[in-house]
């Protein structure tokens, strides 16, 4: 059964009104084996918005690999595009829009939800192919948002804090 994790972020926007994560965006995450705190059981994943990422944990070999439960040796993570599809009625999230951050409202805003089987996200290292809209209404597409930072001299976005929460 998949477990849902929300990515919440707070950012400082300089002459920028919104940051949008689109279907073309790629999410760069570090995931760890579910229930583990061992750094050796972490993997980096580049997750395109339109497909799931599957990974095999490296620590399971030989006879142990055959004997162990599939969930103990494999993991799967995907981006949830619509909360209605997963039937999430928790915390009023069904009406929440995903994929956009603005400086209006709460400081920590939900920007993405991930469906995880056999893993849990522990770190977000940025995204590629995002859309930035400045205060004048101009849009910049295909922006690289590596490590949650982007700046072009006049405009900028810097992620102050982000965290994953189990939903």
KADAPE-V202485 format. One record per residue. N is the residue number from 1. NEAR is the number of other C-alpha atoms within 12 Angstrom. Layout:
((N;NEAR) (N;NEAR))
//
This chain:
((1;13) (2;24) (3;26) (4;31) (5;31) (6;38) (7;36) (8;30) (9;34) (10;28) (11;32) (12;27) (13;29) (14;25) (15;24) (16;31) (17;27) (18;31) (19;47) (20;33) (21;35) (22;28) (23;25) (24;22) (25;31) (26;33) (27;43) (28;31) (29;34) (30;27) (31;42) (32;34) (33;34) (34;27) (35;18) (36;18) (37;15) (38;14) (39;15) (40;16) (41;29) (42;28) (43;32) (44;29) (45;31) (46;28) (47;33) (48;27) (49;30) (50;18) (51;21) (52;23) (53;31) (54;25) (55;30) (56;28) (57;28) (58;19) (59;19) (60;21) (61;14) (62;11) (63;9) (64;14) (65;18) (66;13) (67;13) (68;16) (69;14) (70;18) (71;25) (72;28) (73;28) (74;27) (75;34) (76;35) (77;42) (78;38) (79;40) (80;34) (81;27) (82;23) (83;29) (84;18) (85;14) (86;21) (87;15) (88;23) (89;14) (90;16) (91;12) (92;13) (93;24) (94;20) (95;16) (96;22) (97;22) (98;30) (99;36) (100;29) (101;37) (102;33) (103;25) (104;17) (105;10) (106;14) (107;20) (108;25) (109;31) (110;33) (111;39) (112;43) (113;40) (114;43) (115;37) (116;33) (117;31) (118;33) (119;41) (120;39) (121;45) (122;33) (123;28) (124;35) (125;28) (126;32) (127;36) (128;33) (129;26) (130;33) (131;31) (132;38) (133;28) (134;26) (135;20) (136;13) (137;13) (138;15) (139;19) (140;26) (141;20) (142;22) (143;29) (144;29) (145;32) (146;24) (147;22) (148;31) (149;28) (150;31) (151;23) (152;18) (153;9) (154;13) (155;25) (156;27) (157;38) (158;27) (159;32) (160;17) (161;21) (162;28) (163;25) (164;27) (165;24) (166;23) (167;27))
//
